[in-house]
Amino acid sequence: MAKLKSCPFCGGKAELFKHRSFGQPDYGSYSVACGTYDCIMSDGGSSYATKHEAIEAWNRRRKENGNELWQ
């Protein structure tokens, strides 16, 4: 599994979360958020079906020119 990159806004440590569905402990979604309380990304973002998808989305960054995404 890929390692989480630091937060693109504050440089803080990222954390992976599993959101469980009521009555179905093996079913849920995943998201990544910054662990720094005051950071704009501390509330996280989108949810994904797998850990891999959540980590891949978090680790995606824009190039300096802002036109293309890279990892």
Secondary structure, 3 states (H helix, E strand, C coil): CCCCCCCCCCCCCEEEEEEEECCEEEEEEEEEEECCCCCCCCCCCCCECCHHHHHHHHHCEECCCCCCEEC
